[in-house]
């Protein structure tokens, strides 16, 4: 089976063979899923189990909504396996509709219509969601993902901050795609690399991430949406003597120095301050990262270090653990973590970020409590914690 990454711009298609995994009897293995998003770029990915013809329709929402017709159609004949389509040359700050349709003989398999909104230099406000720790319980993960899809319609993107799955195997990745199918179809979906497996090749094949550095140019990455700079880091690179760790920190410093965004959020699988560590501190990451984060006034560091919600304020930075994405939940520690502002254990949740100009509100949205392995939905939508950074 061959799998291809497809770049689409001004009618030009470039196919680059890459590896593949997993098969199913249905033409659609997963997708469509939205990935990296930018001012003039959006990424759409999918996977088919056998050779079919695929049409990707897309166009500005105002045109499609008024006429019911598509402005652009890209056709891929006898496409098989996984594909990423990088749409470039899009209009900045534009809302788009899209749809995938596969053809096999007389059979037609259309996807539901999805939407995305590009960023742009004139975008003054946006919202996005962040969550993590989704391993072991796909049903719970789907509850969280579907809740975000329903409650955060119009969000610019959603980011996963680690502990995606128990392992990067075909069956576990299939469960992951099933859980995010509605969410990733309607909101661009990105992630940071975690430590689930020694061989993380399937991770880089699965997710269409912003450009940065390291493995596949996606081990660490950054992008700008409106006035917010979003940075994803690989927290496994925590040895100051390791060349790759130094490469990442050099890139981080250069990225922060070069961008004039008024707000900055760093996403990482392992946090700097969290009850996941006996002392409440990840000393190696603190030594390596904190001087740079504080020098450039990073506002929030979000991670999935443990299966809980924790808000710790240290060195002028809000350190948030958001490990309520459906994975195993942690019990409250016996000792209070230094700098702890608020915490909640045994709760499925996600973070909602709302940015406007130079201010950003962060809310922890509860979805359900897990009591003796049973799920009890949370009534209402009042946040369990909220704060504003400027």
N, C-alpha and C positions, 0 to 999 in steps of 0.2 A: 504494500500500500504506500502511496506517496501522499505527502501532506505539503501544503504550500503556504507561504506567506505572500500576500498579494498587496502591492502598492498601487493605488489608483490616483492619478492626477492628470488632468487635462487629457483624458482618454488613454493614458499610457498605463499598461499593466505589466508588472514585473513579477515573475514567479521564481521563488527560491526554495528548493526542496529542503525540508527539515524532517525530523523524526516524528513518529506517530505512536499511538498506543490505544488500546481498547477498541472493541467492535460491538455492534448490536445489530439485530435483525431489521430495525427501522432505518430508513434513509437518514433521519436526523439523529445523531448521537447526542448533540446538545446544540443550543443556540437558537436564534442569534443572541450574542452577548456583546454589550458595549464595553470598551476598554478605555485606554488613554484618551483624554480630551484636551483641546487647546484652543487657541484663537481661531485657527483656520483648519484644524485637523480633528478627526474623530476616527476611532478604530472599531470595527465590527468583526467578530469572530464566530465561527461555528465549526462543526465537525459532521461529516457524513460517513456512513459505514460502507458505501460502495459508490461506484461511479454514477453520478447523476448530473443533469444540467441544472445550474443555479442562476437565478436572476436576483440581483440586489437592486431594489428600487429605492430611491431617496430623493428628497427635495425639500425646499422650504415649507414649513408648516402652513403658512398663509396661502401658498399656492395649492397644496394638496387639499387643505380643508375647504377651500372655495370651489375647486374644480373636480376633486376626486381623481386627478391624474398625477403621474410622477414626472418630475422634471428630468431626472437622470435614471438610466438603467445600465448596470454593468452585468454582462453575461459571462458565465464561466462554464465551458462545455466539458463534460466528463470529469467533473471535479470530484475528488475522493480524499477522505481524511480531513485533517484540520486545516483551516484557512484563516488568515487575518487579512482584512482589507483595510488599508490605511487611506482614508479619504482625505485629500488635501485640497487646497484652493477653495475651502468653504468660506462663507461670509462670517466675519467676526460678529459675535453677539447675535447669532442667528439661531432660531428654533427650527429644527428639522424633524421630519417624519421619515421612517424607513420601513422596509419589509423584505424578507427573504422568501423566494418561491423556488422550490425544486421540482423538476420534471423528470419522470421516468416512464417512457412510453406515453400512454394516455393518462397516467396518474399525475395529479398535481398536488403538491404539499406546501401550502402557504403558511408562513408564520403569522403570528399576530403583529399588528403594526406597533412599532416602537418609536420613541422620541428622544432627542438629545438637544442640548443647547450649547453652542460654542461660547468660549470666553471672548474677551476683547479688552482693549485699553480703556474703553469708556464704561465698562461694567463696574458699577459702584456698589452693588450688593449681591450676595449669593448665600445659599445655604448648602450644607453637605452633612453627611452622616458618617460616623466612624464606629466600628465595633470589632470584636475579636473573640478568640477562643471558641471555635465551632467544631472541634473534633468529637468523635465518639457518638454523638446523638443527632443524626441528620434531621429527624422530625422536629427537634427543638430548634435546630438551626433554621429550618424552613419557616417555623413560626416567627422567628426574629426577622428573617429576610423579607417575608411577605408583609410583616408589620411595617418595616421601613418603606417598602414599595408603596404601601397604601397610605401611610401617614406623611411621607416626605415627597409627595408628587411635586415635581418642579425642582427638586434638588439638583445641584450641578453635578455631583458625583457622590459615590460612597466608597469608603476605604476600609479594608480589612487589615488589622494590625497583628496578625500572627496566630499560631496554633490553628491553622486552617483545617487540618485533618490529621489522623493518626499516622498516615504514611501516604506517600505519593504513588499509590497503586491504582490500577485501572478502576477497580470497584469502588474504592473510596473517593476517587476523583469524580466518578459517575454520580455518587451520592451528593457530592459537593455541588456539581452542576445542577442536579435536580433541585437542591435546596435554594439556589440563587436564581433559578430560571426566570421567575417573574421580575425579581429585583434587577438583575443584570440586563434584561431586555429593555427596561424602562429608565434606568439610571446608569451612567458610565461607572464601571466597577474596576477598582485598582486594589493593590495589596502590597505588603512588604514581605520579604522572605523570612521564614522562621526556621527552626531547627528540627523539623519533623523527620528528616531523612538525610543520610550522608550523600546520596545521589539526588541532587535537586534539579536535574535536567528536566523532568516532567513539569516542575513548577514554571520554569521559564518558557516552556512550550505551551502551557495552559493559559497564562495571563498575558494580556496585551498591555504592557506597562509604559509609563512615560520614559523618556530617554534620560540616561545618566551615565553610570560607569560600572566597572566590574564585569561580571559574567553577563554575556549577551547585551551589555550596555544597560542592564536593568537591575543589577544587584543593589544599587542605590540610585535614586532618581530625584528629580524635582520638576515642578511645573507651577505656573502662576495662574490663578483664577481670580479675576478682578483684582482687588487689593490684597489678596492672601497668597503667600508663598507656601506651598506644601512640599515637604521634603520627606522622602522615605529612605531609611537607613537599615543596613544589615547589622544587627546587634551581636551576631556571632563573631564579628571582627573586633574583638575586644582586647587583643594582645598588642600592647604598644610596640613590641619588637617585630610584629608581623608586617611585611611590606604592604599587603593588601589593606590592612587596617590603617596604615599611614596614608595610603593612597586615598582611601575614603575620607579621612579627616581633612586632608589637603583639599580635596574636592569640595567638602562641606564648607570650609572657610572661604574658598574662592566663590562659591555659589552665594553665600550670605553677603559677602562683600559686594558682589556685582549687582545684587537685586535691591531695588529701593522700595519693596513692598512694606506697607505700614504694619502688617500683621504676618506672623510666621508660626506655622504648626509643623512639628516634627513627629513623624510616625515611625515606630520601631516595635519589634516583637517583644524584646526585653526592655523594661524600663530602668531608669536610674534610681528611683525611689519607690519602693513597694514592699509590702509584707511578704512577698515571695522570698525575700532574703532575711535570715535571722536578725540582722542588725537594721533591716529596713532600707539598706543601701547596697547598690551594686557598685562596689568600690572600683572595679576595673573600668566600667563605663563612665563613672563619675570623673575618674582621673583623665580619661581620654577625651570625653566629649564636653563635659560641663564648662571648662574654660571658654571654648568656642561658642557654645550656646548662650552663655551669659554675656560674652563680649558683644555679640550681635543682637542681644535683646530678643531672643526667641520667646514667644508667649506661652505656648503649650507644647508639652511632650506627651503623646498618647501611646500606650502600649497595651499588650494583653498578657502581662507577666503572670497573673494569677486569675483564677475564676471568680472575680469579684469586681465591685466598683470601689475605687479608692481615689481620693483627691488629696494630694500632698503638695504643699507650697514650700519651695526651697529655692533660695538664691534668686528670688524674683521670677521664678518660672512655675507655672501650674503643671504638675506631673499627675497625669490621669491614667489609672489602670481601668480598662474597659474589657473585662473578660466574661461578659454575660451573653455571648453570642449563641449559646446552646451547648457548649462543652461542659465538662465536669466543673462543678462549682466548689469553691474553697470555703472552709469554715473560718470564722473570725479568729484571728490570732489572740493569744492570751495577753500579750503586751501591746499597748498602743504604739503605733509607728510614729517616730518623731516627725513633726511637721504636718501630721494628719489634720485635714480640714473636715472631711466627711468621708464616711464609708458605708457600704451596704453589701451584705453577703447573702447568698442564696437567691439572687434575683437575676432573671434574664433582662437585658437592657441594651441600649445603644446610646451614643452621643449625638446630639444635634448641635451643629455649629451654624450660627447666623451672623454674617458679617455685613456691615454697611459702613462705607467710608473707612475711618480709622478705629472703629469699635467692633468687637466681636462678642457675642453671647454664646456661652457653652452650657448645654443642658444635658443631664443624664435622664433619659426617658425609660421608666420601668415598663416591662411588658408582662412578666409573670413571675411568681414565686415558685420555687421548687421545694416541696416539703415531703420528706420520706419518699422521694423519687416520684412524686406526683406533681403535675403542672397545674397551678392555679392562676388564671389570668388576672391581671391587675385591673381593677375598675378605674375608669378615667384615664387621663393622660397628663396629670400634673408631674412635673419633674421631681426627682428625689434630691437633686442638687443642681444649682445653677450659679454662674458667675459671669462677670463681664471683664474683658481685657481691652485696653486701649493702647 
